[in-house]
Amino acid sequence: MTSGTARRHSRRIGKSLGEIVFDRFNEILLGVIALSMLYPFWYLFAVSLADAQRVALSKVYLWPPILSLESYKNVLGTRYIYYSFGWTILRTVGGTLVALLLGLNLAYVLSKKYYPNRSFWTGVLVFTMFFSGGIIPEYLLIKDLGLIDSVWSLMLPGAISAYNIVIMRNYLMTMPDSLEESAKLDGANDVLILYRIILPLSMPILATVGLWTAVGHWNAWFDAMIYIRSTEKQVLQLILRRVVLMGDASIIPLSGEEVTNNLQMNTETIKAATVMVATIPILIVYPFIQKYFVKGIMIGSLKG
């Protein structure tokens, strides 16, 4: 395109030549950034499908020359993986529901202007974002409560997130007081107002905070390593850590099953398949709540 043609085209769409060049530069830059984030994930997916016995993994770029599902059979062919999947799903779903329930109740109280010493209690909540008791006192508390080797030890310690509650509080403060005033005139109490009026209107922020909490629970492994002692109760991320970081691909013997002949020869494909198994389920959640995400985070971050 010549400079004269570019100028005529820019006049038709109401943009100058500099704006067009800037837009194209941004598109290329963002495309490169997106590619740099997507390609590693795609590469691991391709490696997980490669037949390491018949093709060198160094020759896998976009798609393996020879496909094989042997790695997925090795990963999914043990009860131990299903145990960890079950505990991870229980932890993620239960922990998210508990966090949303407790967080919404506390955020609703702190959003009321008539609540006594509201600023003080909000400050106490924010204080916990910067200072905590530490790992040892937390462990001793969990032990004294009898929660060691229990799924509650993975859900309760992080149920109250100061950041999430502040976001929900700011969102609730944007709702007009006339909603509650009219409901109280009809005889509704605070509990009925919260769960019959405020809760349905808070779906955008609840979906946003719920996504953050669910991803956090799904990816967490350190607390499970400390509090969970039973092999059958270990979460999926501990398996992923053992396979990927520690290079231990012998996950099948943990459930008392026999190791296949080519398991040790496919360590890299086993690692890639384990990453896929641990990552894809949580990625499936995003499209279903994406429509709430932007609205919730924008509204929840505007009013202080």
C-alpha positions as CSV (number, residue, x, y, z in Angstrom):
1,M,0.0,0.0,0.0
2,T,1.5,3.4,-1.1
3,S,1.5,6.4,1.2
4,G,-1.2,8.1,-0.8
5,T,-3.5,5.0,-0.6
6,A,-2.8,4.7,3.1
7,R,-3.8,8.3,3.7
8,R,-7.0,7.9,1.7
9,H,-7.9,4.7,3.6
10,S,-7.2,6.4,6.9
11,R,-9.4,9.3,6.0
12,R,-12.3,6.8,5.2
13,I,-12.1,5.1,8.6
14,G,-11.4,8.4,10.5
15,K,-7.9,7.4,11.6
16,S,-4.6,9.0,10.8
17,L,-1.7,7.0,9.4
18,G,0.1,7.2,12.7
19,E,-2.9,5.7,14.5
20,I,-3.1,2.8,12.0
21,V,0.6,2.0,12.4
22,F,0.2,2.2,16.2
23,D,-2.8,-0.2,16.1
24,R,-1.0,-2.7,13.8
25,F,2.1,-2.5,16.1
26,N,-0.1,-3.3,19.1
27,E,-1.8,-6.2,17.3
28,I,1.5,-7.7,16.4
29,L,3.0,-7.1,19.9
30,L,-0.1,-8.6,21.7
31,G,-0.1,-11.5,19.2
32,V,3.6,-12.3,20.0
33,I,2.9,-12.1,23.8
34,A,-0.2,-14.4,23.4
35,L,1.8,-16.8,21.3
36,S,4.6,-16.9,23.9
37,M,2.1,-17.9,26.6
38,L,0.1,-20.4,24.5
39,Y,3.0,-22.2,22.8
40,P,4.5,-23.7,26.0
41,F,1.2,-25.2,26.9
42,W,0.7,-26.5,23.4
43,Y,4.2,-27.9,23.3
44,L,3.5,-29.9,26.5
45,F,0.3,-31.1,25.0
46,A,2.2,-32.3,21.9
47,V,4.9,-34.0,24.0
48,S,2.2,-35.8,26.1
49,L,0.9,-37.3,22.9
50,A,4.3,-38.3,21.5
51,D,5.6,-41.8,21.3
52,A,8.9,-41.5,23.0
53,Q,9.9,-45.0,22.0
54,R,9.8,-44.3,18.2
55,V,10.6,-40.5,17.9
56,A,13.0,-38.2,19.7
57,L,11.2,-35.6,21.7
58,S,13.6,-33.0,20.4
59,K,11.8,-33.3,17.0
60,V,8.4,-32.4,18.5
61,Y,7.5,-28.7,17.8
62,L,3.9,-28.3,17.0
63,W,2.6,-31.9,16.7
64,P,4.3,-35.2,17.3
65,P,5.2,-37.3,14.2
66,I,3.9,-40.4,15.9
67,L,1.0,-40.3,18.3
68,S,0.7,-42.4,21.4
69,L,-1.7,-42.4,24.4
70,E,0.6,-44.5,26.4
71,S,1.5,-41.7,28.8
72,Y,-2.1,-40.9,29.5
73,K,-2.8,-44.6,30.1
74,N,0.1,-44.7,32.6
75,V,-1.1,-41.5,34.4
76,L,-4.8,-42.4,34.4
77,G,-4.3,-46.1,34.9
78,T,-3.9,-45.9,38.6
79,R,-6.3,-45.5,41.5
80,Y,-3.9,-43.1,43.1
81,I,-4.6,-40.4,40.5
82,Y,-8.3,-40.8,41.0
83,Y,-8.0,-40.5,44.7
84,S,-6.0,-37.3,44.3
85,F,-8.6,-36.0,41.7
86,G,-11.4,-36.7,44.2
87,W,-9.7,-34.9,47.1
88,T,-8.7,-32.0,44.9
89,I,-12.3,-31.6,43.6
90,L,-13.7,-31.9,47.1
91,R,-11.2,-29.3,48.4
92,T,-11.8,-26.9,45.5
93,V,-15.6,-27.0,45.5
94,G,-16.0,-27.2,49.3
95,G,-13.3,-24.6,50.0
96,T,-14.8,-22.2,47.4
97,L,-18.3,-22.5,48.8
98,V,-17.1,-22.0,52.4
99,A,-15.1,-19.0,51.4
100,L,-18.0,-17.4,49.5
101,L,-20.4,-18.0,52.3
102,L,-18.3,-16.6,55.0
103,G,-16.9,-13.8,52.8
104,L,-20.3,-12.6,51.7
105,N,-21.6,-12.5,55.2
106,L,-18.7,-10.5,56.5
107,A,-18.6,-8.2,53.5
108,Y,-22.3,-7.5,53.9
109,V,-21.8,-6.4,57.5
110,L,-18.8,-4.2,56.7
111,S,-20.7,-2.5,53.8
112,K,-23.3,-1.1,56.2
113,K,-22.7,2.5,57.2
114,Y,-24.7,2.0,60.4
115,Y,-22.4,-0.9,61.6
116,P,-20.6,0.3,64.8
117,N,-16.9,0.9,64.3
118,R,-17.0,-0.2,60.7
119,S,-13.8,1.5,59.8
120,F,-11.9,0.0,62.7
121,W,-13.0,-3.6,61.8
122,T,-12.2,-3.0,58.2
123,G,-8.7,-1.8,59.2
124,V,-8.3,-5.0,61.3
125,L,-9.2,-7.1,58.3
126,V,-6.8,-5.2,56.0
127,F,-4.1,-5.5,58.7
128,T,-4.1,-9.3,58.2
129,M,-3.1,-8.8,54.5
130,F,0.3,-7.6,55.6
131,F,0.9,-9.5,58.9
132,S,0.1,-13.1,59.8
133,G,0.9,-15.5,62.7
134,G,3.3,-17.6,60.6
135,I,3.4,-21.3,59.6
136,I,4.3,-22.8,63.0
137,P,1.4,-21.2,65.0
138,E,-1.0,-22.1,62.2
139,Y,0.2,-25.7,62.2
140,L,-0.2,-25.9,66.0
141,L,-3.7,-24.4,65.8
142,I,-4.7,-27.0,63.1
143,K,-3.2,-29.7,65.2
144,D,-5.0,-28.6,68.4
145,L,-8.3,-28.5,66.5
146,G,-7.8,-32.1,65.5
147,L,-7.8,-31.2,61.7
148,I,-4.6,-32.9,60.8
149,D,-5.1,-35.4,57.9
150,S,-8.6,-33.9,57.3
151,V,-9.9,-32.0,54.3
152,W,-11.0,-29.2,56.6
153,S,-7.4,-28.4,57.2
154,L,-7.2,-27.4,53.5
155,M,-10.4,-25.4,53.4
156,L,-10.8,-23.5,56.7
157,P,-7.4,-21.7,57.1
158,G,-7.9,-19.7,53.9
159,A,-11.6,-19.3,54.1
160,I,-11.4,-15.6,55.1
161,S,-9.4,-13.7,52.5
162,A,-9.1,-10.1,53.4
163,Y,-8.5,-9.0,49.8
164,N,-11.6,-10.8,48.5
165,I,-13.8,-9.5,51.3
166,V,-12.7,-5.9,50.6
167,I,-13.6,-6.4,46.9
168,M,-17.0,-7.8,47.8
169,R,-17.5,-5.1,50.4
170,N,-16.9,-2.4,47.8
171,Y,-19.3,-4.1,45.4
172,L,-22.0,-4.3,48.0
173,M,-21.5,-0.6,48.8
174,T,-22.6,0.3,45.2
175,M,-26.1,-1.1,45.8
176,P,-28.7,1.5,46.6
177,D,-30.0,1.6,50.2
178,S,-33.6,1.8,48.8
179,L,-33.5,-1.9,48.1
180,E,-33.1,-2.8,51.7
181,E,-35.4,0.0,52.9
182,S,-38.3,-1.2,50.8
183,A,-37.7,-4.8,51.9
184,K,-37.7,-3.8,55.6
185,L,-41.0,-2.0,55.0
186,D,-42.4,-5.3,53.8
187,G,-41.2,-7.0,57.0
188,A,-37.9,-8.6,55.8
189,N,-35.0,-9.0,58.2
190,D,-31.3,-8.6,57.5
191,V,-30.8,-12.4,56.8
192,L,-33.7,-12.5,54.4
193,I,-32.5,-9.4,52.6
194,L,-29.0,-10.8,52.3
195,Y,-30.0,-14.1,50.8
196,R,-33.1,-13.2,48.8
197,I,-32.2,-9.8,47.5
198,I,-28.4,-9.1,47.8
199,L,-27.2,-12.5,46.9
200,P,-28.8,-12.7,43.5
201,L,-27.6,-9.2,42.6
202,S,-24.0,-10.1,43.7
203,M,-23.5,-12.9,41.2
204,P,-20.9,-11.0,39.2
205,I,-18.6,-10.4,42.2
206,L,-19.3,-13.9,43.6
207,A,-18.3,-15.4,40.3
208,T,-15.1,-13.4,40.2
209,V,-14.1,-14.1,43.8
210,G,-15.2,-17.7,43.4
211,L,-12.9,-18.1,40.4
212,W,-9.9,-16.7,42.3
213,T,-10.6,-19.0,45.2
214,A,-11.2,-22.1,43.1
215,V,-8.0,-21.6,41.2
216,G,-6.1,-21.0,44.4
217,H,-7.4,-24.3,45.9
218,W,-6.8,-26.2,42.7
219,N,-3.2,-25.1,42.5
220,A,-2.4,-25.3,46.2
221,W,0.0,-28.1,47.4
222,F,2.1,-26.7,50.3
223,D,-0.6,-26.9,53.0
224,A,-1.5,-30.5,51.8
225,M,2.1,-31.5,52.2
226,I,2.1,-30.2,55.8
227,Y,-1.3,-31.3,57.0
228,I,-2.2,-34.4,55.0
229,R,-0.4,-37.6,56.1
230,S,-2.4,-40.3,54.3
231,T,-1.1,-41.2,50.9
232,E,-4.7,-41.7,49.6
233,K,-5.7,-38.1,50.6
234,Q,-2.9,-36.3,48.8
235,V,-4.1,-33.7,46.3
236,L,-3.4,-33.7,42.6
237,Q,-0.8,-30.9,42.8
238,L,1.4,-32.9,45.1
239,I,1.5,-35.6,42.4
240,L,2.3,-32.9,39.8
241,R,5.1,-31.6,42.0
242,R,6.6,-35.0,42.5
243,V,6.5,-35.9,38.8
244,V,7.6,-32.5,37.4
245,L,9.9,-31.0,39.9
246,M,11.4,-34.1,41.6
247,G,11.5,-36.1,38.4
248,D,9.7,-39.0,40.0
249,A,7.5,-40.7,37.4
250,S,6.9,-43.8,39.4
251,I,3.4,-42.8,40.6
252,I,1.8,-46.1,39.8
253,P,3.6,-48.2,42.5
254,L,2.1,-45.9,45.2
255,S,-1.2,-47.6,44.6
256,G,0.2,-51.1,44.7
257,E,0.0,-51.6,40.9
258,E,2.7,-52.9,38.6
259,V,4.9,-50.6,36.6
260,T,4.5,-50.9,32.8
261,N,7.7,-51.8,30.9
262,N,8.1,-48.4,29.2
263,L,7.2,-46.1,32.1
264,Q,10.8,-45.2,33.0
265,M,11.6,-44.7,29.4
266,N,8.8,-42.1,28.9
267,T,9.6,-39.8,31.9
268,E,9.2,-36.6,29.8
269,T,6.0,-37.7,28.3
270,I,4.7,-38.8,31.7
271,K,5.5,-35.3,33.0
272,A,3.7,-33.6,30.2
273,A,0.7,-35.8,30.5
274,T,0.5,-35.2,34.2
275,V,0.6,-31.4,33.6
276,M,-2.3,-31.8,31.2
277,V,-4.3,-33.9,33.5
278,A,-3.8,-31.4,36.3
279,T,-4.4,-28.2,34.3
280,I,-7.2,-28.8,31.8
281,P,-10.0,-29.3,34.3
282,I,-9.6,-25.9,35.9
283,L,-9.3,-24.3,32.4
284,I,-12.7,-25.6,31.5
285,V,-14.2,-23.5,34.3
286,Y,-13.2,-20.2,32.8
287,P,-15.5,-19.9,29.8
288,F,-18.6,-20.4,32.0
289,I,-18.0,-17.5,34.3
290,Q,-16.0,-15.2,32.0
291,K,-19.0,-13.0,31.4
292,Y,-19.2,-12.2,35.1
293,F,-15.5,-11.7,35.6
294,V,-14.8,-8.3,34.1
295,K,-18.0,-6.7,35.4
296,G,-17.4,-8.0,38.9
297,I,-13.8,-6.9,39.2
298,M,-14.5,-3.5,37.7
299,I,-17.4,-2.7,40.0
300,G,-15.8,-4.2,43.0
301,S,-12.6,-2.1,42.7
302,L,-14.2,1.4,42.1
303,K,-15.7,2.4,45.4
304,G,-13.6,2.3,48.6
